[in-house]
């Protein structure tokens, strides 16, 4: 009860919840693109499973704070630079995200009929969930380390993480459908994921990249693309109106 009466606790909760939602954007984008490869009937199920896995992983990591803090201790040294467990996870996750994003961009540009399976609808449900689980682990680690550095009370961390995941679950379907309807948004989202992958590799290598710059670039690019979509829609509407009105011969 003392925690609930403290305004600073509520401020910390609101700040952390907002930050967790922002940090979860790349998680939702990745999930939306993968889920888009499944048949319509399986998409919502995959979204729920993927985000539930993300929530469970975050909670498990929060209850393993001592282990999390131990991940920052160097395990071995490469060229004078200590490599910790966290670095290995970030580099591995970054490489996976980079490979997957480039692979999806290639499929989008070349056409999926040129791929080995050649099937969007036939993507194996289990394989999609496995890929979501792998990247969930990486994003969860980043999320929990942020939470531990920002808030002192584990109850506040858990509440903020749960609230942020509920918001993500509510938004995932709308975001996924929007990405599916607009191929240019999908390409932009994949480009974001390439950037995030490179950032994770850099972080794992000891190069700190301020995330504010990355999210500002994402928001700016998305804003420009939204203007482009609006302009294309108006142009399409004008063409339809022109066709409906008989022109002078």
N, C-alpha and C positions, 0 to 999 in steps of 0.2 A: 504493500500500500504506500510505503514511503516513496517508492520509485514513481508511482502514478501521480503523486502530489508535487513532484519536482519538475518545474517548467523546463529546466535544462535537459532532462531526460526526454521530454516530448520533442524538444527541438532536435536533439540528437537522433531520435527515432525518425522524424520527418526528413531530416537531411540524409540519413542513411538509406531510407526507403526510396527517396528520389534518386539518389546516386545508384542504388542497385537496379532501378528501372532503366536508367541511362546505360549502365554497364551491360544490361541484359538485351539491349537493342541488337547487338551483333549476334547474340545467341538466337534471338527470334528470326533474324534474317536468314541465318544458316539453316535453322529448322524449317522455315517456310520454303526455301529453295529445295531442300531434300524431300519434304512432304509433297511438293508439287510434282514429283516423279511418280507418286502413287495414284492408283485409281481413286475417283472421288469418294467412294464408299469407305475407303480406309484412311483418308486424310485426317479427319477429326480425331480418330482413335490414335493415330501416330502423334498428333500434336499433344494430346493429353498425356500419352505415355512419355514423350520426350521431355515435356516441361515438368512432369511429376518426377522423372529421374533427376532433372536438374535441381528440383527442390530437395529431394532426398539426399543427393550428394552434398548440397550446401549445408544441410542440417548435420549430416555425419561429420563433415569437416569442422563445423562450429563446435561440436562436442569433442573434437580431437585437436583442440587449440595447441596443446603441448606438442603434439606430433607436427602440426602445421609450422609452429615456430622452429622446430628442429629441422625442417626442410630447408631453411635458409643457411644452415651450417654447411661449409664446403665439404664435399665427399672426396674430391680429387682436384688436382691442379693441372691446367693446360696453359702452357706459355705464361706462367706466372699468375694466371687468373683462376681463382677458386671456383669450382663448379659444384653447385648444391643440387639437392633433389628437386627443388622448385625450378631451378634453371633447366634441368633435364626435361621436366614436364612441360615447361613453357616452350622450349625449343622443339620438342617432339610434337606438341600441339600446333605450334606455328607451321611446322613443315607439313603436317597433315592438312591443316586449313588451306595452306598455299597450294598444295597438290590438288585438293578437292575443288577449290575455286577455279584454278586454271583448267582443270578437267571439265568443269561445267561450262566455262566460257568457250572452250573448244567445241563442246557438243552443241552449244547454242549457235556458234558461227558456222560450223561445218554441217550441222543437221544430224539429228540422232540416228537417222537411217544409216549413217556411215559408221556408227559405233558397233561394237561386237555384238551386243544384245539387240541394239537398235530399238529399244522399247522404253518409252516413258511409263506407260501404264503397267508394264510387266516387271518393274523394279521389285526386287524381293523385299517384302515388308521387314523381315528380320534383319537384313543387311542395312536398311535405312535406319532402323532403331539402333543398331550397333554403332553406326557412324555418328548418330546424334549423341549417344552415350559417351563416345570418345571425346567429342568436342565439349559436351557438358562438363566433363571432368576438368578440362583446362579452364573454361570460363568460370566454373565454380571455385576453383583455387584462387583465381584472380579476385573474384567477388568476396570471398571469405577473408583474404588477406587485407582487402580494403576495409571490410567491416571491423576486423580486429584492430586495425590502426586508427579507426575513427571513434569507436564506442568501447567503453570499458565493461559494460554489463552484458552478459551473454543473453539474458532475457530480452533485452532491447534488440540485440543482433537478430535473434530468432524471429521476433515479431516483425522487424523490418524486412527480413528475407521472405517470410511467408506472405506479407502484404504485397511486396514487389512481384512475387511469383504469381499471385492471384491476378494482379493487373496484367502481367504478361500472358497468362492463360486467356483472359478476356480479349486481349488485343491480337493474339496470334492468328486467329482465323481471318479477321479482317485484313491484317497485313499480308497474310499468305494469298488471299484472293486478289488483293490489289496488285501484288507482285505478278501473279499469274496473268492478270488482264493486260498488263503493260510490259512488253518485252524490254523496253529501254530501262525501266525501273529495275528489272531483274539483272540486266547487265551492269547497271550502276551498283546494285547491291553486291554482286559478285566482285566488282572492283573494290568495294569497301572491305570485303572479306580478304582479298589479297593484301590490302593495306594492313588489316588487323593481323594477318599471318606474319607479315614481315615485322610488325611491331612486337609480336610475341617472341619471335626469334631474336630480335635486338635486345629485348628485356632479358631474355635468357642468357644472352652474351654479355650482360652487364651494362648495356647502353640504355639509359633511361630516356624514354620518349614521352613527353607530357601528353596525357590522353585528351586534355582540353583542345589541343590543336587538331587532333584526329577527329574528334566529335564535331568541332566547328566546321572542318572541311566537309564532313559527311552532311551536316545540316545545310551548309551553303549549297553543295552540289544537288542535294535533294530539292531545295527550294527552287533552284534554276530549272531542274527537270520538271517540277510541278507546273511552272510557268509554261514550259514547252508543251506539256500535255494539255494544258488549258487552251493554248494557242492552236494546237492541232485539232482539238475538239470543236473549237469555234469555226475553224476553216472547214472541217468536215460538215458541220451543220449548215454553213453558208452554201457549200456545194450542193447539198441535198435540197435546200430551198430553191436554188437556182434551177435545178433539174425539174422541180415541181411546177415552176412558172414557165410557160411556153415562151421561147425567145422569138424575137423578130427575125423572119427569114430574110 
